[in-house]
């Protein structure tokens, strides 16, 4: 007996095929760059040297997301 058809669980990201059983390592940088573009580039470079496949980061507009007395407001 043949079971139900299984969809192709495969995706390509930056030239790397990811499929069932494959490992794709994402470095979590979040806001460690403190809004500094140079620091973000350095963190990405270090992550790439460590062999990760991708880096996830966050950027946000501080006045819309934090209270006035938060340290991030000094950067605005």
Biopython code that builds the backbone (N, CA, C, O; Angstrom):
import numpy as np
from Bio.PDB.StructureBuilder import StructureBuilder

atoms = [
    (1, "UNK", "N", (0.842, -1.187, 0.000)),
    (1, "UNK", "CA", (0.000, 0.000, 0.000)),
    (1, "UNK", "C", (0.888, 1.253, 0.000)),
    (1, "UNK", "O", (1.880, 1.328, 0.726)),
    (2, "UNK", "N", (0.521, 2.199, -0.803)),
    (2, "UNK", "CA", (1.276, 3.444, -0.915)),
    (2, "UNK", "C", (0.633, 4.483, -0.006)),
    (2, "UNK", "O", (-0.581, 4.685, -0.035)),
    (3, "UNK", "N", (1.478, 5.151, 0.815)),
    (3, "UNK", "CA", (0.972, 6.177, 1.721)),
    (3, "UNK", "C", (0.695, 7.475, 0.986)),
    (3, "UNK", "O", (0.928, 7.584, -0.218)),
    (4, "UNK", "N", (0.193, 8.463, 1.727)),
    (4, "UNK", "CA", (-0.099, 9.757, 1.106)),
    (4, "UNK", "C", (1.174, 10.421, 0.587)),
    (4, "UNK", "O", (2.257, 10.235, 1.141)),
    (5, "UNK", "N", (1.026, 11.182, -0.464)),
    (5, "UNK", "CA", (2.173, 11.896, -1.044)),
    (5, "UNK", "C", (2.688, 12.898, -0.025)),
    (5, "UNK", "O", (1.915, 13.600, 0.628)),
    (6, "UNK", "N", (3.975, 12.951, 0.095)),
    (6, "UNK", "CA", (4.595, 13.887, 1.033)),
    (6, "UNK", "C", (5.140, 15.077, 0.257)),
    (6, "UNK", "O", (5.858, 14.899, -0.727)),
    (7, "UNK", "N", (4.807, 16.287, 0.689)),
    (7, "UNK", "CA", (5.334, 17.447, -0.038)),
    (7, "UNK", "C", (6.863, 17.500, 0.070)),
    (7, "UNK", "O", (7.454, 16.973, 1.012)),
    (8, "UNK", "N", (7.470, 18.133, -0.894)),
    (8, "UNK", "CA", (8.920, 18.277, -0.912)),
    (8, "UNK", "C", (9.310, 19.300, 0.161)),
    (8, "UNK", "O", (9.058, 20.494, -0.001)),
    (9, "UNK", "N", (9.911, 18.845, 1.232)),
    (9, "UNK", "CA", (10.335, 19.720, 2.321)),
    (9, "UNK", "C", (11.757, 20.195, 2.063)),
    (9, "UNK", "O", (12.699, 19.774, 2.733)),
    (10, "UNK", "N", (11.894, 21.072, 1.086)),
    (10, "UNK", "CA", (13.213, 21.550, 0.693)),
    (10, "UNK", "C", (13.099, 23.027, 0.355)),
    (10, "UNK", "O", (12.122, 23.465, -0.254)),
    (11, "UNK", "N", (14.097, 23.780, 0.753)),
    (11, "UNK", "CA", (14.149, 25.200, 0.451)),
    (11, "UNK", "C", (15.602, 25.565, 0.189)),
    (11, "UNK", "O", (16.512, 24.944, 0.738)),
    (12, "UNK", "N", (15.819, 26.559, -0.641)),
    (12, "UNK", "CA", (17.178, 27.016, -0.907)),
    (12, "UNK", "C", (17.342, 28.421, -0.344)),
    (12, "UNK", "O", (16.531, 29.311, -0.601)),
    (13, "UNK", "N", (18.411, 28.601, 0.431)),
    (13, "UNK", "CA", (18.729, 29.898, 1.018)),
    (13, "UNK", "C", (20.172, 30.216, 0.671)),
    (13, "UNK", "O", (21.083, 29.476, 1.041)),
    (14, "UNK", "N", (20.377, 31.301, -0.031)),
    (14, "UNK", "CA", (21.723, 31.755, -0.414)),
    (14, "UNK", "C", (22.564, 30.633, -1.013)),
    (14, "UNK", "O", (23.744, 30.485, -0.697)),
    (15, "UNK", "N", (21.940, 29.852, -1.877)),
    (15, "UNK", "CA", (22.667, 28.800, -2.570)),
    (15, "UNK", "C", (22.819, 27.496, -1.810)),
    (15, "UNK", "O", (23.388, 26.542, -2.340)),
    (16, "UNK", "N", (22.319, 27.429, -0.567)),
    (16, "UNK", "CA", (22.407, 26.197, 0.225)),
    (16, "UNK", "C", (21.025, 25.557, 0.277)),
    (16, "UNK", "O", (20.046, 26.202, 0.652)),
    (17, "UNK", "N", (20.953, 24.278, -0.103)),
    (17, "UNK", "CA", (19.685, 23.559, -0.055)),
    (17, "UNK", "C", (19.476, 22.999, 1.339)),
    (17, "UNK", "O", (20.336, 22.309, 1.887)),
    (18, "UNK", "N", (18.319, 23.308, 1.900)),
    (18, "UNK", "CA", (17.953, 22.822, 3.223)),
    (18, "UNK", "C", (16.791, 21.862, 3.031)),
    (18, "UNK", "O", (15.788, 22.208, 2.405)),
    (19, "UNK", "N", (16.926, 20.668, 3.565)),
    (19, "UNK", "CA", (15.859, 19.693, 3.453)),
    (19, "UNK", "C", (15.835, 18.851, 4.718)),
    (19, "UNK", "O", (16.664, 19.031, 5.610)),
    (20, "UNK", "N", (14.881, 17.933, 4.790)),
    (20, "UNK", "CA", (14.744, 17.085, 5.972)),
    (20, "UNK", "C", (16.092, 16.523, 6.402)),
    (20, "UNK", "O", (16.814, 15.933, 5.598)),
    (21, "UNK", "N", (16.423, 16.707, 7.666)),
    (21, "UNK", "CA", (17.659, 16.167, 8.213)),
    (21, "UNK", "C", (18.870, 17.064, 8.052)),
    (21, "UNK", "O", (19.918, 16.793, 8.638)),
    (22, "UNK", "N", (18.750, 18.129, 7.269)),
    (22, "UNK", "CA", (19.884, 19.038, 7.064)),
    (22, "UNK", "C", (19.985, 20.018, 8.234)),
    (22, "UNK", "O", (18.993, 20.312, 8.901)),
    (23, "UNK", "N", (21.173, 20.507, 8.466)),
    (23, "UNK", "CA", (21.400, 21.488, 9.526)),
    (23, "UNK", "C", (21.669, 22.842, 8.884)),
    (23, "UNK", "O", (22.477, 22.955, 7.962)),
    (24, "UNK", "N", (20.984, 23.864, 9.380)),
    (24, "UNK", "CA", (21.179, 25.241, 8.929)),
    (24, "UNK", "C", (21.341, 26.064, 10.199)),
    (24, "UNK", "O", (20.389, 26.205, 10.967)),
    (25, "UNK", "N", (22.516, 26.601, 10.430)),
    (25, "UNK", "CA", (22.813, 27.290, 11.686)),
    (25, "UNK", "C", (22.606, 28.792, 11.520)),
    (25, "UNK", "O", (23.179, 29.425, 10.634)),
    (26, "UNK", "N", (21.768, 29.345, 12.402)),
    (26, "UNK", "CA", (21.472, 30.778, 12.399)),
    (26, "UNK", "C", (22.026, 31.382, 13.687)),
    (26, "UNK", "O", (21.621, 30.988, 14.781)),
    (27, "UNK", "N", (22.942, 32.329, 13.564)),
    (27, "UNK", "CA", (23.478, 33.041, 14.728)),
    (27, "UNK", "C", (22.469, 34.113, 15.131)),
    (27, "UNK", "O", (21.959, 34.841, 14.279)),
    (28, "UNK", "N", (22.188, 34.206, 16.402)),
    (28, "UNK", "CA", (21.230, 35.177, 16.937)),
    (28, "UNK", "C", (22.001, 36.389, 17.447)),
    (28, "UNK", "O", (22.635, 36.332, 18.500)),
    (29, "UNK", "N", (21.943, 37.491, 16.691)),
    (29, "UNK", "CA", (22.618, 38.706, 17.105)),
    (29, "UNK", "C", (21.657, 39.644, 17.820)),
    (29, "UNK", "O", (22.069, 40.417, 18.685)),
    (30, "UNK", "N", (20.380, 39.579, 17.463)),
    (30, "UNK", "CA", (19.346, 40.451, 18.035)),
    (30, "UNK", "C", (19.796, 41.909, 17.985)),
    (30, "UNK", "O", (20.119, 42.414, 16.910)),
    (31, "UNK", "N", (19.825, 42.586, 19.117)),
    (31, "UNK", "CA", (20.199, 44.014, 19.158)),
    (31, "UNK", "C", (21.592, 44.221, 19.733)),
    (31, "UNK", "O", (21.900, 45.316, 20.204)),
    (32, "UNK", "N", (22.445, 43.198, 19.709)),
    (32, "UNK", "CA", (23.790, 43.305, 20.288)),
    (32, "UNK", "C", (24.625, 44.375, 19.597)),
    (32, "UNK", "O", (25.656, 44.789, 20.127)),
    (33, "UNK", "N", (24.197, 44.827, 18.427)),
    (33, "UNK", "CA", (24.933, 45.863, 17.689)),
    (33, "UNK", "C", (24.690, 47.252, 18.253)),
    (33, "UNK", "O", (25.395, 48.196, 17.897)),
    (34, "UNK", "N", (23.691, 47.389, 19.138)),
    (34, "UNK", "CA", (23.357, 48.678, 19.763)),
    (34, "UNK", "C", (23.112, 49.788, 18.747)),
    (34, "UNK", "O", (23.341, 50.962, 19.039)),
    (35, "UNK", "N", (22.647, 49.420, 17.557)),
    (35, "UNK", "CA", (22.355, 50.408, 16.533)),
    (35, "UNK", "C", (23.579, 50.896, 15.781)),
    (35, "UNK", "O", (23.473, 51.796, 14.948)),
    (36, "UNK", "N", (24.736, 50.317, 16.060)),
    (36, "UNK", "CA", (25.992, 50.729, 15.434)),
    (36, "UNK", "C", (26.268, 49.827, 14.231)),
    (36, "UNK", "O", (26.501, 48.629, 14.388)),
    (37, "UNK", "N", (26.241, 50.412, 13.025)),
    (37, "UNK", "CA", (26.419, 49.637, 11.800)),
    (37, "UNK", "C", (27.771, 48.923, 11.771)),
    (37, "UNK", "O", (27.852, 47.766, 11.360)),
    (38, "UNK", "N", (28.820, 49.598, 12.200)),
    (38, "UNK", "CA", (30.150, 48.992, 12.224)),
    (38, "UNK", "C", (30.210, 47.792, 13.157)),
    (38, "UNK", "O", (30.818, 46.772, 12.834)),
    (39, "UNK", "N", (29.579, 47.922, 14.309)),
    (39, "UNK", "CA", (29.544, 46.815, 15.271)),
    (39, "UNK", "C", (28.745, 45.646, 14.701)),
    (39, "UNK", "O", (29.118, 44.489, 14.892)),
    (40, "UNK", "N", (27.654, 45.938, 14.005)),
    (40, "UNK", "CA", (26.846, 44.882, 13.382)),
    (40, "UNK", "C", (27.676, 44.134, 12.339)),
    (40, "UNK", "O", (27.645, 42.904, 12.287)),
    (41, "UNK", "N", (28.418, 44.871, 11.508)),
    (41, "UNK", "CA", (29.276, 44.231, 10.498)),
    (41, "UNK", "C", (30.327, 43.343, 11.150)),
    (41, "UNK", "O", (30.613, 42.247, 10.666)),
    (42, "UNK", "N", (30.901, 43.823, 12.252)),
    (42, "UNK", "CA", (31.914, 43.032, 12.956)),
    (42, "UNK", "C", (31.308, 41.746, 13.524)),
    (42, "UNK", "O", (31.909, 40.677, 13.415)),
    (43, "UNK", "N", (30.130, 41.845, 14.124)),
    (43, "UNK", "CA", (29.466, 40.656, 14.674)),
    (43, "UNK", "C", (29.111, 39.656, 13.575)),
    (43, "UNK", "O", (29.244, 38.447, 13.763)),
    (44, "UNK", "N", (28.663, 40.161, 12.438)),
    (44, "UNK", "CA", (28.338, 39.283, 11.309)),
    (44, "UNK", "C", (29.601, 38.594, 10.808)),
    (44, "UNK", "O", (29.574, 37.403, 10.498)),
    (45, "UNK", "N", (30.700, 39.326, 10.728)),
    (45, "UNK", "CA", (31.967, 38.761, 10.275)),
    (45, "UNK", "C", (32.452, 37.661, 11.212)),
    (45, "UNK", "O", (32.916, 36.615, 10.759)),
    (46, "UNK", "N", (32.346, 37.896, 12.518)),
    (46, "UNK", "CA", (32.761, 36.891, 13.504)),
    (46, "UNK", "C", (31.880, 35.647, 13.382)),
    (46, "UNK", "O", (32.376, 34.522, 13.448)),
    (47, "UNK", "N", (30.571, 35.852, 13.205)),
    (47, "UNK", "CA", (29.654, 34.717, 13.051)),
    (47, "UNK", "C", (29.988, 33.931, 11.783)),
    (47, "UNK", "O", (29.987, 32.700, 11.797)),
    (48, "UNK", "N", (30.274, 34.638, 10.691)),
    (48, "UNK", "CA", (30.632, 33.961, 9.436)),
    (48, "UNK", "C", (31.916, 33.161, 9.606)),
    (48, "UNK", "O", (32.023, 32.038, 9.113)),
    (49, "UNK", "N", (32.886, 33.736, 10.303)),
    (49, "UNK", "CA", (34.147, 33.019, 10.557)),
    (49, "UNK", "C", (33.908, 31.757, 11.386)),
    (49, "UNK", "O", (34.659, 30.788, 11.278)),
    (50, "UNK", "N", (32.865, 31.771, 12.208)),
    (50, "UNK", "CA", (32.531, 30.603, 13.028)),
    (50, "UNK", "C", (31.798, 29.541, 12.218)),
    (50, "UNK", "O", (31.596, 28.422, 12.691)),
    (51, "UNK", "N", (31.400, 29.893, 10.990)),
    (51, "UNK", "CA", (30.790, 28.906, 10.105)),
    (51, "UNK", "C", (29.274, 28.867, 10.078)),
    (51, "UNK", "O", (28.695, 27.897, 9.588)),
    (52, "UNK", "N", (28.616, 29.898, 10.593)),
    (52, "UNK", "CA", (27.152, 29.899, 10.554)),
    (52, "UNK", "C", (26.654, 30.091, 9.122)),
    (52, "UNK", "O", (27.383, 30.569, 8.252)),
    (53, "UNK", "N", (25.406, 29.710, 8.900)),
    (53, "UNK", "CA", (24.804, 29.861, 7.579)),
    (53, "UNK", "C", (24.088, 31.193, 7.425)),
    (53, "UNK", "O", (23.937, 31.689, 6.309)),
    (54, "UNK", "N", (23.643, 31.782, 8.542)),
    (54, "UNK", "CA", (22.902, 33.042, 8.494)),
    (54, "UNK", "C", (23.030, 33.745, 9.840)),
    (54, "UNK", "O", (23.395, 33.132, 10.843)),
    (55, "UNK", "N", (22.727, 35.028, 9.845)),
    (55, "UNK", "CA", (22.722, 35.813, 11.076)),
    (55, "UNK", "C", (21.388, 36.541, 11.160)),
    (55, "UNK", "O", (20.961, 37.186, 10.202)),
    (56, "UNK", "N", (20.740, 36.435, 12.300)),
    (56, "UNK", "CA", (19.474, 37.132, 12.527)),
    (56, "UNK", "C", (19.761, 38.333, 13.411)),
    (56, "UNK", "O", (20.435, 38.208, 14.433)),
    (57, "UNK", "N", (19.261, 39.478, 13.028)),
    (57, "UNK", "CA", (19.436, 40.668, 13.851)),
    (57, "UNK", "C", (18.139, 41.461, 13.892)),
    (57, "UNK", "O", (17.207, 41.200, 13.131)),
    (58, "UNK", "N", (18.098, 42.416, 14.781)),
    (58, "UNK", "CA", (16.922, 43.266, 14.910)),
    (58, "UNK", "C", (17.357, 44.720, 14.849)),
    (58, "UNK", "O", (18.434, 45.091, 15.313)),
    (59, "UNK", "N", (16.501, 45.517, 14.272)),
    (59, "UNK", "CA", (16.687, 46.962, 14.299)),
    (59, "UNK", "C", (15.328, 47.542, 14.622)),
    (59, "UNK", "O", (14.305, 47.028, 14.169)),
    (60, "UNK", "N", (15.310, 48.597, 15.394)),
    (60, "UNK", "CA", (14.040, 49.237, 15.723)),
    (60, "UNK", "C", (14.250, 50.723, 15.921)),
    (60, "UNK", "O", (15.369, 51.191, 16.132)),
    (61, "UNK", "N", (13.164, 51.444, 15.851)),
    (61, "UNK", "CA", (13.180, 52.896, 16.050)),
    (61, "UNK", "C", (12.900, 53.141, 17.525)),
    (61, "UNK", "O", (11.756, 53.049, 17.968)),
    (62, "UNK", "N", (13.952, 53.456, 18.290)),
    (62, "UNK", "CA", (13.848, 53.556, 19.741)),
    (62, "UNK", "C", (12.696, 54.436, 20.236)),
    (62, "UNK", "O", (11.978, 54.005, 21.139)),
    (63, "UNK", "N", (12.478, 55.640, 19.700)),
    (63, "UNK", "CA", (11.398, 56.463, 20.225)),
    (63, "UNK", "C", (10.014, 55.806, 20.146)),
    (63, "UNK", "O", (9.123, 56.127, 20.932)),
    (64, "UNK", "N", (9.846, 54.902, 19.209)),
    (64, "UNK", "CA", (8.553, 54.232, 19.061)),
    (64, "UNK", "C", (8.422, 53.001, 19.948)),
    (64, "UNK", "O", (7.326, 52.461, 20.097)),
    (65, "UNK", "N", (9.533, 52.550, 20.543)),
    (65, "UNK", "CA", (9.501, 51.276, 21.248)),
    (65, "UNK", "C", (9.985, 51.289, 22.690)),
    (65, "UNK", "O", (9.773, 50.308, 23.404)),
    (66, "UNK", "N", (10.615, 52.343, 23.140)),
    (66, "UNK", "CA", (11.133, 52.355, 24.506)),
    (66, "UNK", "C", (10.728, 53.638, 25.229)),
    (66, "UNK", "O", (10.404, 54.648, 24.605)),
    (67, "UNK", "N", (10.754, 53.572, 26.557)),
    (67, "UNK", "CA", (10.406, 54.742, 27.365)),
    (67, "UNK", "C", (11.537, 55.765, 27.296)),
    (67, "UNK", "O", (12.679, 55.421, 26.989)),
    (68, "UNK", "N", (11.211, 57.014, 27.581)),
    (68, "UNK", "CA", (12.177, 58.105, 27.445)),
    (68, "UNK", "C", (13.467, 57.907, 28.246)),
    (68, "UNK", "O", (14.533, 58.341, 27.810)),
    (69, "UNK", "N", (13.385, 57.260, 29.405)),
    (69, "UNK", "CA", (14.579, 57.123, 30.255)),
    (69, "UNK", "C", (15.398, 55.860, 29.957)),
    (69, "UNK", "O", (16.341, 55.569, 30.693)),
    (70, "UNK", "N", (15.072, 55.111, 28.916)),
    (70, "UNK", "CA", (15.825, 53.916, 28.543)),
    (70, "UNK", "C", (17.173, 54.327, 27.948)),
    (70, "UNK", "O", (17.248, 55.315, 27.217)),
    (71, "UNK", "N", (18.244, 53.574, 28.255)),
    (71, "UNK", "CA", (19.572, 53.922, 27.718)),
    (71, "UNK", "C", (19.638, 54.043, 26.194)),
    (71, "UNK", "O", (20.450, 54.806, 25.673)),
    (72, "UNK", "N", (18.799, 53.304, 25.479)),
    (72, "UNK", "CA", (18.807, 53.369, 24.023)),
    (72, "UNK", "C", (18.401, 54.745, 23.512)),
    (72, "UNK", "O", (18.734, 55.110, 22.384)),
    (73, "UNK", "N", (17.694, 55.501, 24.319)),
    (73, "UNK", "CA", (17.260, 56.836, 23.901)),
    (73, "UNK", "C", (18.455, 57.794, 23.789)),
    (73, "UNK", "O", (18.347, 58.830, 23.134)),
    (74, "UNK", "N", (19.565, 57.469, 24.404)),
    (74, "UNK", "CA", (20.760, 58.321, 24.282)),
    (74, "UNK", "C", (21.334, 58.253, 22.878)),
    (74, "UNK", "O", (22.073, 59.144, 22.459)),
    (75, "UNK", "N", (20.987, 57.173, 22.137)),
    (75, "UNK", "CA", (21.515, 57.002, 20.786)),
    (75, "UNK", "C", (20.710, 57.769, 19.740)),
    (75, "UNK", "O", (21.134, 57.899, 18.592)),
    (76, "UNK", "N", (19.554, 58.272, 20.143)),
    (76, "UNK", "CA", (18.652, 58.939, 19.183)),
    (76, "UNK", "C", (18.957, 60.403, 19.083)),
    (76, "UNK", "O", (18.301, 61.119, 18.326)),
]
sb = StructureBuilder()
sb.init_structure("model")
sb.init_model(0)
sb.init_chain("A")
sb.init_seg("    ")
for serial, (resi, resn, name, xyz) in enumerate(atoms, 1):
    if name == "N":
        sb.init_residue(resn, " ", resi, " ")
    sb.init_atom(name, np.array(xyz, "f"), 0.0, 1.0, " ", f" {name:<3s}", serial, name[0])
structure = sb.get_structure()
